[in-house]
């Protein structure tokens, strides 16, 4: 998509304003740089050379908080960017430094929506990691956190929620009259992988896609389809008699599919939490003589630490792990030789600009043509 169509001053819904919450300051700054550059290219004046609006959620020592927007948002098309997974944010609580949980980030989001006081022309929420997204369905007597949160945001006047790679995008059925878009960074991931590993051979004889479980089949089917390679999958056998850390423990991973011997294998999922499942999959594939193993997760969290992946890399079990900058990544993770960060700031900036100017977002949501062009360019370069 060309930037010239994104900044026609006559077609904008309203003046653009962006609030990057503390959890998403870095991502918000990168998005703002793209939007400002495109605006200037098209002769649009940007006061202060930024669309960012200063805001905060200060806390009292008792833990109580408030939302504070430090300049006017009246009549603006307002976009609030929040990362519920950022555990690096802290606050003082009775003399102790508490790390903010997803619940804390979500409450701060609501505080800033309240602070806007209904004065904005439209309120949109950019929440790549969807709050409560892993609790997406009910079994027995359980809460439905994500569905309720979306309904709550709708009741507060939010018109659009933009997420990335939702654990189960069907949760949008809870708010059928509110805008909800679930974006997938397919193109960005492949572009990064081809850049960092230019010698990869993408054909049926040398490359294969494997889904880590049945829940991740759709995203892996897309990769296999556009790349024209085979697709395999793992079936997780679980012990349903026990619950550990909120879920039934996995007994074994059973592989279903063609032989991976001598091939480079790429495995895509939405979240790497502790990473145990991904390493089990990698060990199983390497035991079946896969030559190289690459994995991608939109949200690479590593809640169990990085040491197990360090060992796996040293032992040749994994060759690379890709994760986006859509959620917080500590510097120690970025410094790991096996980790490759996928930049999605430009993708989000395109989407914000398209919404702000009532441009069709179909081409942004469906990256098939861009992926095809990327693969074509790569094949032509390899044939020279």
Buried (B, 14 or more C-beta within 10 A) or exposed (E): BEBEBBBEEEEBBBBBBBBBBBBBBBBBBBBBBBBBBBBEEBEBEBEEEBBBBEBBBEBEEEEEBBBEBEEEBBEBBBBBBBBBBBBEBEBEBEEEEBEBEBEBBBBBBBBBBBBBEEBBBBBBBBBBBBBBBBBBEEEEEEEBBBBEBBBBBBEBEBBBBBBBBBBBBEBBEBBEEBBBBBBBBBBBBBBBBBEEBEEBEBEEEBBBBBBBBEEBBEBBBBBBEBBEBBBBBBEBEEEEEEEEEEEEBBEEBEBEBEEBEEBBBBBBBBBBBBBEBBBBBBBBBBEBEBBBBBBBBBBBBBEBEBEBBBEBBEEEBBBBBBBBBBBBBEEEBEEBEBBBBBBBBBBBBBBBBBBBBEBEBEBBEEBEEBBEEBBEEBEEEEEE
